[in-house]
Amino acid sequence: MKRTLLLMSLSVLAFSCKTNTDKKETSEVAEEAPKDSITTVETAVGTLELPAPFSTQPTSKPSKVVGWPEDTMPEAPEGFTVSRFADELKHPRWTYVAPNGDYFIAESNSSESANQITLLRDTNGDEKIDERHVFLKDLNKNFGMLIIGENFYVANTDGLYRYPYKQGMTKITAKGEKLVDLPAGGYNNHWTRNIITNEAQDKIYISVGSASNVGEHGMDVEERRAAILVVNLDGSGEEIYASGLRNPVGMDWNPATGQLWTAVNERDALGDNLVPDYITSVQKGGWYGWPYSYYGEIKDPRWEEDPHPDMVAKTIIPDVPTGSHTATLGLTFYTENQFPEKYQNGAFIGQHGSWNRANFAGYKVSFVPFNEGKPQKPQDFLTGFIKSDEEGQVYGRPVCVAVTPQGSLLVNDDDTGIIWKVSATK
């Protein structure tokens, strides 16, 4: 059921466009739009005030990654220790912790991608890497990984693949079988395809980002995109589990409720403070608004000539806003016992960082406490990634978050080739 949406202003935007038509320049739009209207939305963690579209000029401010000096590392709260778990990796975008404790690292990128998976092995449980192997090569912008039985699944940008697997093996040489063809390419490098399974291990859930910012290339190219798909283990029986999710990436199961959650990147070019990224519970068959509206029934002005009122009316308000343009990507629930009790069943989120705000946002790991399965407001957990906002410099960019069998938190810092480990201080 949608939460209450209170419109604080009925100001009409003096801007309109339609997909497949010429658009006005952003600067012209920003000058015409009202700047003082506010929309208030009730989310699962409290009231969210959203400015009018184009209240500020859309901005481009990419960060320059300068790397970490030898005596510098991210900062965790008191009571935690940060150390390097692994380094000298080729853009370690994602980590999958196997049932036997092996760590599989997807080394991939939107450009100059290594297209491989590296296996890291801790043989004695001391959370130090004893073996390192190139596990699987010649992939295509690989991302999500999954072991079910004697099969190793890989989500390349163009499809879901299955390989034969035996526990303990250090290399796969067999050719993969393509089970599901996935749409690839498109705007802003939404190339990542994440995968998880359910408790019964009879389904695979696949996240697929949009091919555009707001459907400007036509919605025909968005078929099976901006969605979470679900298939049987052999790739058959595909269904759209949920849609209207511009770029869902991290996925995990709420340990208290059993409900699927995902981390989503929202749309760009409406100004510094629109639209907030989020993490949210995912309703089967749910519609989350992209590209016609956001945070419920707030219409995207770029669809004013073709507003899709039926779709807008059924838009679900996401649960936890995580800041505009923060690039909220990583998501994992914490169910181990090493960290203090306040972290039990809460969610860690990796925020890769903005490229389109006047001031940097994200570039940190946040923590969302959960109380009896219900989220609370996010709080900073791992910071210190920004070197100088004024000079546009950052030390690194956190993305994936994962938990070791011993209960430490792993954070992939992909642009620096490092995986950080955060442990409770003994």
C-alpha positions, 0 to 999 in steps of 0.5 A: 500500500502506498504511503501518504503523499502530501503535495505542498505546492501545485505549481505547474512547471513551465517545461515539457518534453516527450520521449523521441522529441527534441528537448529544451536545453537544461539551462533554459529549463532551470531558468523557467522552473519555480524554485520554491515549491516543496513536496513532502513524502512519508517514507518508512524512515520519516518525512522527506522534503523534495525540492521542485525539479530544476531548483538548481542547475544540473551539474557535472562534477566527476571525481578524480581518484588519487589513491590511498597514501600508505598511512591513510585508510577509511575511517570507521566508528570507535570500536572498529579496526580497518585493514587491507583484506586484498589489493592489486586487483583489477577493478574489483567491482563485486564480491561473492562469499561462497558457502565454503568461505571462498571469496570470488571477486568480479574484476570488471568495469564499463571500459577497459574491463578485466572481464575475469573472476579472481578466487581469494582463499583463506585456508585457516579462518584468520581472515587473511588471504592464503591463496589467489587464483584467476578462477574464470576468464574471458567474460563480458563485463561480469558482475553477479556470481552464485553457487547452487549445487554443482553449478557456478552462475555468472551474470555477464552484462549480456546474459546469465551463464552456468558453469560446472563447479566442484567445491574447492576447485581453483579454475574453470576451463569449461565453456559456459552455457547461456541460460538467459539473454539479457539486454545490454548497452545503453546510457550511463553504463548501466551494465551491471547484472546482479544475481541472488537465489532464494532460501529454497534455491530454486529461483534466480533473481536478476537485476537489470538497469535501464538503458537511459536516464528517463526513457529518452530513447523510447521505451521500446529499448527498455523492455525487461530493463529497470527491473528485477527478473526471476527465472528457474535455475535453468533459465526458464519461466522468466517473470518480471518480479518488480519494475520501475526501478531505474538501476537496481544493483545490490540485493539481499533478503531481510532476515527478519521478514524474508522480504527481498530488498534492493539498492537503486540508483535514481534518475539524473538531470533534475538538479543537485537534490533530485532524485534521491537514491534509495534502498527498499523492500521489493513487492512482487509485481510492484511498480516503483515509478521510473521513468514517469514519476518518483517517490510515489506520485511526483511526476517527472516533468520530462513526461508532461506531454505523455504523463502515464497517469495510470502508472503514476497512480500505482507507484510505490514509495521506496522505504529508505532514501539514501541521498541524491546522486550518492550512487547507492550500489552495495547492499547486505544485511548483517546476520553475524555476531562479531559486531555489537548488537545494534548492527544485528539484522541491519543493512550496510550500503556501499555508496560509490559517490556522485559525479553530478552534484555541485558538492560530492555526495556518497563516497562512504558506507552507510548503515541502516539499523532495523528494528523488528524488520523495519528500517530506521534512518541511515547513519555513516559507518565508513568514511574518509574517502573524499580527499578534497571536495573543492579540488574534486579529489577522492582517495577511492570509491566504495561499492560492494559490501559483503560479510566474511564467515567470521563476521567482518565487513568487506568493502570493495574500493574498485577504482583503487583495486583494494578490498577493505576489511572492517572488524570489531576491535578485540 
